[in-house]
Amino acid sequence: MRCPKCETKMQARQLPEHDVANVFGLLSVVVKNLPALVCPKDGEIILMGGAIEMLSNELVKALLNETFPLGGCEIRFLRKAARMTQAQLADLLGVDRVTVARWEQAPESNVGVATSIAIRTVIRSSEQLVALVSPSPPPTTFRAPPRPHPARIELDAPALQVAV
């Protein structure tokens, strides 16, 4: 494959750390050991489609199994992964659609522990994600005290392969 900017042949590399937050609409998601195609001339990076889907699935699982309060970006990401509208999520949570919209528009503020547990429970049980995640949370997920929202979410991608 050739670089879309300079037409140089791309090389398969494993990136020690790469922030893919912009791909998913989140604030900071760092993936370690990420295979990608890199242009040796201008450093352009291309992630393969299969890698993006696998990372999305891993990110959904990571967010659903965490205990920190969700921020607006994470709520939107999880809602879209479950293929729900704001109105559908609002109905399942017993709140107004405008409330969900407000949550999602404040990307850095969080909704609190109780609301985060409710959102994770509803998303976890959505038809779109039943095959991806276990129907019930791990036994220790809600027993552990909530932890502060991390500055960045980290994933490890050792199983991903890149084909040139």
One Martini backbone bead per residue (centre of mass of N, CA, C, O) as a GRO file, in nm:
protein
  164
    1MET     BB    1   0.100   0.034   0.018
    2ARG     BB    2   0.034   0.376  -0.025
    3CYS     BB    3   0.077   0.690   0.041
    4PRO     BB    4  -0.156   0.951   0.025
    5LYS     BB    5   0.065   1.190   0.010
    6CYS     BB    6   0.359   1.053  -0.137
    7GLU     BB    7   0.363   0.739  -0.252
    8THR     BB    8   0.492   0.574  -0.046
    9LYS     BB    9   0.582   0.290   0.087
   10MET     BB   10   0.444   0.112   0.324
   11GLN     BB   11   0.506   0.007   0.667
   12ALA     BB   12   0.515  -0.239   0.890
   13ARG     BB   13   0.422  -0.166   1.233
   14GLN     BB   14   0.493  -0.126   1.585
   15LEU     BB   15   0.341   0.069   1.817
   16PRO     BB   16   0.401   0.143   2.137
   17GLU     BB   17   0.230   0.426   2.111
   18HIS     BB   18  -0.123   0.528   2.047
   19ASP     BB   19  -0.354   0.777   1.979
   20VAL     BB   20  -0.723   0.698   1.919
   21ALA     BB   21  -0.948   0.904   2.007
   22ASN     BB   22  -1.045   1.033   1.731
   23VAL     BB   23  -1.178   0.769   1.621
   24PHE     BB   24  -1.395   0.760   1.893
   25GLY     BB   25  -1.454   1.041   2.047
   26LEU     BB   26  -1.229   1.077   2.259
   27LEU     BB   27  -0.985   1.199   2.469
   28SER     BB   28  -0.806   0.922   2.572
   29VAL     BB   29  -0.648   0.660   2.371
   30VAL     BB   30  -0.408   0.418   2.446
   31VAL     BB   31  -0.211   0.210   2.235
   32LYS     BB   32  -0.038  -0.080   2.264
   33ASN     BB   33   0.108  -0.246   2.018
   34LEU     BB   34   0.034  -0.113   1.732
   35PRO     BB   35  -0.061  -0.203   1.431
   36ALA     BB   36   0.080  -0.049   1.129
   37LEU     BB   37   0.099   0.187   0.875
   38VAL     BB   38   0.411   0.344   0.770
   39CYS     BB   39   0.564   0.628   0.663
   40PRO     BB   40   0.903   0.693   0.611
   41LYS     BB   41   0.880   0.997   0.518
   42ASP     BB   42   0.604   1.135   0.693
   43GLY     BB   43   0.451   0.937   0.918
   44GLU     BB   44   0.212   0.813   0.820
   45ILE     BB   45  -0.095   0.667   0.956
   46ILE     BB   46  -0.244   0.334   0.921
   47LEU     BB   47  -0.539   0.182   0.998
   48MET     BB   48  -0.699  -0.098   1.003
   49GLY     BB   49  -1.020  -0.201   1.001
   50GLY     BB   50  -0.991  -0.446   1.195
   51ALA     BB   51  -0.849  -0.288   1.422
   52ILE     BB   52  -1.077  -0.091   1.486
   53GLU     BB   53  -1.291  -0.300   1.567
   54MET     BB   54  -1.126  -0.434   1.793
   55LEU     BB   55  -1.084  -0.175   1.959
   56SER     BB   56  -1.379  -0.112   2.006
   57ASN     BB   57  -1.446  -0.370   2.163
   58GLU     BB   58  -1.232  -0.327   2.388
   59LEU     BB   59  -1.344  -0.051   2.481
   60VAL     BB   60  -1.620  -0.143   2.567
   61LYS     BB   61  -1.527  -0.346   2.778
   62ALA     BB   62  -1.361  -0.150   2.950
   63LEU     BB   63  -1.593   0.053   3.019
   64LEU     BB   64  -1.794  -0.164   3.146
   65ASN     BB   65  -1.561  -0.267   3.373
   66GLU     BB   66  -1.561  -0.011   3.513
   67THR     BB   67  -1.584   0.253   3.796
   68PHE     BB   68  -1.588   0.510   3.667
   69PRO     BB   69  -1.718   0.791   3.583
   70LEU     BB   70  -1.886   0.901   3.321
   71GLY     BB   71  -1.852   1.067   3.033
   72GLY     BB   72  -1.978   1.201   2.753
   73CYS     BB   73  -1.802   1.044   2.549
   74GLU     BB   74  -1.859   0.760   2.666
   75ILE     BB   75  -2.162   0.760   2.634
   76ARG     BB   76  -2.170   0.797   2.330
   77PHE     BB   77  -1.999   0.553   2.254
   78LEU     BB   78  -2.181   0.336   2.389
   79ARG     BB   79  -2.444   0.407   2.247
   80LYS     BB   80  -2.339   0.358   1.957
   81ALA     BB   81  -2.248   0.064   2.001
   82ALA     BB   82  -2.563  -0.007   2.072
   83ARG     BB   83  -2.751   0.142   1.872
   84MET     BB   84  -2.855   0.413   2.009
   85THR     BB   85  -3.053   0.650   2.101
   86GLN     BB   86  -3.121   0.895   2.311
   87ALA     BB   87  -3.417   0.810   2.355
   88GLN     BB   88  -3.366   0.512   2.424
   89LEU     BB   89  -3.184   0.559   2.668
   90ALA     BB   90  -3.379   0.735   2.827
   91ASP     BB   91  -3.607   0.527   2.857
   92LEU     BB   92  -3.432   0.309   3.011
   93LEU     BB   93  -3.357   0.535   3.247
   94GLY     BB   94  -3.591   0.755   3.303
   95VAL     BB   95  -3.531   0.995   3.106
   96ASP     BB   96  -3.464   1.257   2.925
   97ARG     BB   97  -3.323   1.330   2.626
   98VAL     BB   98  -3.188   1.596   2.719
   99THR     BB   99  -3.012   1.466   2.935
  100VAL     BB  100  -2.835   1.302   2.745
  101ALA     BB  101  -2.737   1.542   2.578
  102ARG     BB  102  -2.596   1.685   2.815
  103TRP     BB  103  -2.396   1.469   2.884
  104GLU     BB  104  -2.260   1.461   2.593
  105GLN     BB  105  -2.176   1.780   2.588
  106ALA     BB  106  -1.995   1.701   2.853
  107PRO     BB  107  -1.704   1.546   2.814
  108GLU     BB  108  -1.549   1.599   3.112
  109SER     BB  109  -1.789   1.539   3.263
  110ASN     BB  110  -1.963   1.366   3.510
  111VAL     BB  111  -2.254   1.164   3.628
  112GLY     BB  112  -2.177   0.955   3.820
  113VAL     BB  113  -2.211   0.655   3.970
  114ALA     BB  114  -2.512   0.571   3.944
  115THR     BB  115  -2.546   0.648   3.645
  116SER     BB  116  -2.314   0.473   3.538
  117ILE     BB  117  -2.434   0.203   3.622
  118ALA     BB  118  -2.694   0.229   3.456
  119ILE     BB  119  -2.565   0.262   3.179
  120ARG     BB  120  -2.399   0.001   3.179
  121THR     BB  121  -2.641  -0.190   3.212
  122VAL     BB  122  -2.799  -0.110   2.958
  123ILE     BB  123  -2.574  -0.154   2.750
  124ARG     BB  124  -2.504  -0.451   2.821
  125SER     BB  125  -2.821  -0.540   2.738
  126SER     BB  126  -2.792  -0.498   2.456
  127GLU     BB  127  -2.826  -0.658   2.159
  128GLN     BB  128  -2.548  -0.565   2.024
  129LEU     BB  129  -2.364  -0.667   2.302
  130VAL     BB  130  -2.411  -0.961   2.401
  131ALA     BB  131  -2.169  -1.102   2.242
  132LEU     BB  132  -1.936  -0.920   2.366
  133VAL     BB  133  -2.069  -0.930   2.651
  134SER     BB  134  -2.152  -0.994   2.948
  135PRO     BB  135  -2.465  -0.974   3.102
  136SER     BB  136  -2.288  -0.961   3.359
  137PRO     BB  137  -2.106  -0.836   3.583
  138PRO     BB  138  -1.854  -0.853   3.749
  139PRO     BB  139  -1.860  -0.911   4.087
  140THR     BB  140  -1.648  -0.656   4.151
  141THR     BB  141  -1.740  -0.394   4.009
  142PHE     BB  142  -1.965  -0.278   4.233
  143ARG     BB  143  -1.787  -0.321   4.502
  144ALA     BB  144  -1.596  -0.133   4.420
  145PRO     BB  145  -1.461   0.149   4.440
  146PRO     BB  146  -1.457   0.424   4.289
  147ARG     BB  147  -1.268   0.567   4.050
  148PRO     BB  148  -1.104   0.785   3.902
  149HIS     BB  149  -1.075   0.949   3.630
  150PRO     BB  150  -0.885   0.901   3.376
  151ALA     BB  151  -0.666   1.054   3.161
  152ARG     BB  152  -0.641   0.758   3.033
  153ILE     BB  153  -0.688   0.500   2.807
  154GLU     BB  154  -0.569   0.159   2.811
  155LEU     BB  155  -0.443  -0.054   2.553
  156ASP     BB  156  -0.382  -0.381   2.421
  157ALA     BB  157  -0.248  -0.503   2.081
  158PRO     BB  158  -0.113  -0.807   2.025
  159ALA     BB  159  -0.336  -0.957   1.821
  160LEU     BB  160  -0.279  -0.773   1.597
  161GLN     BB  161  -0.278  -0.759   1.238
  162VAL     BB  162  -0.077  -0.670   0.949
  163ALA     BB  163  -0.145  -0.608   0.609
  164VAL     BB  164   0.025  -0.517   0.302
   0.00000   0.00000   0.00000
